[in-house]
Structure formats: C-alpha cells, structure tokens
Amino acid sequence: MKKIAIVGCGGAGKSTLARQLSEILHLPVIHLDKEFWQPGWKMRTKEEEQKIVEKIATQNEWIIDGNYQDTMPIRFEAADTIIFLDFPTLLCLRRVVKRFFKYRGTTRPDMTEGCPEKLDWEFVSWIIGYRHSYRPIVFKRIEQYGAHCQILIFRKPAQVALFLTDLEKSSSI
C-alpha cells in the first residue's frame, strides 16, 4: 500500500484513519479539505481542484482523504488501495457533533487555517442524505475506476480497528 484513497461520509473518520495509516506505513497524508478550502470557507474552483489532485496523484506515495466526487476518478485510477468507510448515518452525525464541540472556535488539524469548525444545516443534511444520494456514486466510481486495486469497505469502526492492528503487526515484522 503506497497510494491510498480514503472516502466516506462526513464524520466517518477519514482524516483520523489517514493519520493512523500514516503512522504505521510512513506515508504522507493529504487532506482534501485542507487543499480545497481557502480561509473564510471559500471553495476552490472545480478546475483548481482537478489540477491539485492531478499533481498529487503523480507522486509515488500518498494517503488522500476526502470525498469530492469530481476528483474520485483521478484518485481511484492512481490508487493501489481504496478504503470506503461505509458507516451508519447516526454514527457519522454523532461524530460530527462531537467534533464540533471539540474544535468549536478553532480550526481542526485537517482543515485550512481560517476555516473554524462549524456545524450548519447544509452539512447535517448532506450527512443525512449521504447513504441515499452519495453512497451509490461512491460504489459506481469504485466499480468504474478501482478495478485494478485493493478495495476495502468497512461498515463498522471495529473492522477498522482490527485492520489497523493487523497492519501494525505485519509492518513491524
């Protein structure tokens, strides 16, 4: 595993998993939220996003976390591993609320400085609609662009924990 793309609903734990994998595998982490958002919650253009991901994808090693379905084809074609955190909606909502209180008034480490943590209806409704609207798109993109690589779909945090434990054991041998 040298090029890992991590996707999943907001609050699923993509950034946390990316950091954990980085510690075990010694790979650089790229948080797309940090790359795509500019201070003041201003989003880059789709063209800028494409160029950023195209440049990152050519690197020899990386862990990229984030959704951004328009750039999934680039990441998935370049990846050797795709990890989909396919967790229940209520779990993701609970984690987002917990994250909000943890980072309220500050910028979390995987976000651009100048984008303090917020919790608004737009984000909550996106999470609520994720399984119905976005999840099928993720599966379609995996099918279209990920046939050449290892696909890991985790539906429970315990599965992720076991995966990390096994990976840590095998990488220390």
Disulfide bonds with the S-S distance in Angstrom:
none
